[in-house]
Amino acid sequence: MIDFEGAMKIINRTMAILCHSGVVLLALSFAFAGLSLCTPVPAQAAEGKYALVYNGPASAEDCPEAAAALAQSAGLKVKFVANLAELPVLLKNTEVFIIGGTQDDLNPVVKAFTPPVTEALKNYLRNGGRYLGLCGGGFMASAGWHEGRTFVKALGIIPAKCQVYRDDYAARIIPIRWQGKTRPMYSKAGPSFQLVNGSGEVQVTAYYEDGSIAALMCSYGRGKVAVCGPHPEARASWKDEAADGYKWTSSMDLAVDFLKDLLSPRPVKR
C-alpha cells in the first residue's frame, strides 16, 4: 500500500531542492510513476478494428459463437452485438459484420433493422465495409423471401431473392459443390439464392446438389457482401443433431478462405 502522506513529504522536499534547477516536472513524474502504472487504459483506445457478430434475438444456439470462431481463425478480433440499435456506432470500427445461423422465425431480426439501422449498414458497405451472412444471415442479406402468400422484404444488399432449400427444415449433411469440389456440409433450413435480372458483379462460389446457388459474393458500392446457405463454419458437435451426422467433416478451411476473400481488396469477378 502506498503511504501518500509520506510520499507528499518527499515530494515537497524534492521540489525545494530541485526548483532552481528547472526539473520540478521531472521530479513529479518520477514521484507519481508508481501511481500511473495502476491507471487503466480506456477500452476504446486499445480496441481497434474487429469482426462484429450478431448474437441478439432469433440467434440459433452456438451459431454466433461458431461465427466468432471463424472470424478468429481468419485473424480477426471479435465483438458481439445483441441490440441492432447500436449498429450505427459499432460499424465505425468494424472490419466485417456477420449474421450467422438463426431460428426459423426471423421476424425479430427483420423488425430490428429499422430504416436508420438499415441505412447505416448500407452506408457502411458503400464506403468499403464487409458483410457475411451464414444461413439466416443469408436470408437477411437477400431482397426477401415468401412466407405463404406474403413476401418478406429483407435488406436487399445482394441482387437475389431466396427460399428454404428444398423446403427442408431438418438438420442434414448434404453435398455442396464448392468451387468445383464436392464437400459434405451441415445444413438446416438454409436458403438457396435466385439471382434477379441485372445482378451486376456476382461471383457464385458454391452450388447445391440440384444446381441452385448455395453461396455467392457480390459488390455493394465500394464494399463486398458474401452469403452462404449451408454452414461451412459448423462445429463437430452440430453433427449430433443430424440423422446422417456421420457424413460430416469440417469445412472450416472453406469458411476461412471465403471470409479472407471477402476481406481482401480483390474485386468481385463474375
C-alpha positions, 0 to 999 in steps of 0.5 A: 500500500502506498503511504501518500502522506509520506510520499507528499513529504518527499515530494515537497522536499524534492521540489525545494531542492530541485526548483532552481534547477528547472526539473520540478516536472521531472521530479513529479513524474518520477514521484507519481510513476508508481501511481500511473502504472495502476491507471487503466487504459480506456477500452476504446483506445486499445480496441481497434478494428474487429469482426462484429457478430450478431448474437441478439434475438432469433440467434440459433444456439452456438451459431454466433459463437461458431461465427466468432470462431471463424472470424478468429481463425481468419485473424480477426478480433471479435465483438458481439452485438445483441441490440441492432440499435447500436449498429450505427456506432459499432460499424465505425470500427468494424472490419466485417459484420456477420449474421450467422445461423438463426431460428426459423422465425426471423421476424425479430431480426427483420423488425430490428433493422429499422430504416436508420439501422438499415441505412447505416449498414448500407452506408457502411458497405458503400464506403468499403465495409464487409458483410457475411451472412451464414444461413439466416444471415443469408436470408437477411442479406437477400431482397426477401423471401415468401412466407405463404402468400406474403413476401418478406422484404429483407435488406436487399444488399445482394441482387437475389431473392431466396427460399428454404432449400428444398423446403427442408427444415431438418438438420442434414449433411448434404453435398455442396459443390464448392468451387468445383469440389464436392464437400459434405456440409451441415445444413438446416433450413438454409436458403438457396439464392435466385439471382434477379435480372441485372445482378451486376458483379456476382461471383457464385462460389458454391452450388447445391446438389440440384444446381441452385446457388448455395453461396455467392459474393457480390459488390455493394458500392465500394464494399463486398457482401458474401452469403452462404446457405449451408454452414461451412463454419459448423462445429463437430458437435452440430453433427449430433443433431443430424440423422446422417451426422456421420457424413460430416467433416469440417469445412472450416478451411472453406469458411476461412478462405471465403471470409479472407476473400471477402476481406481482401481488396480483390474485386468481385469477378463474375 
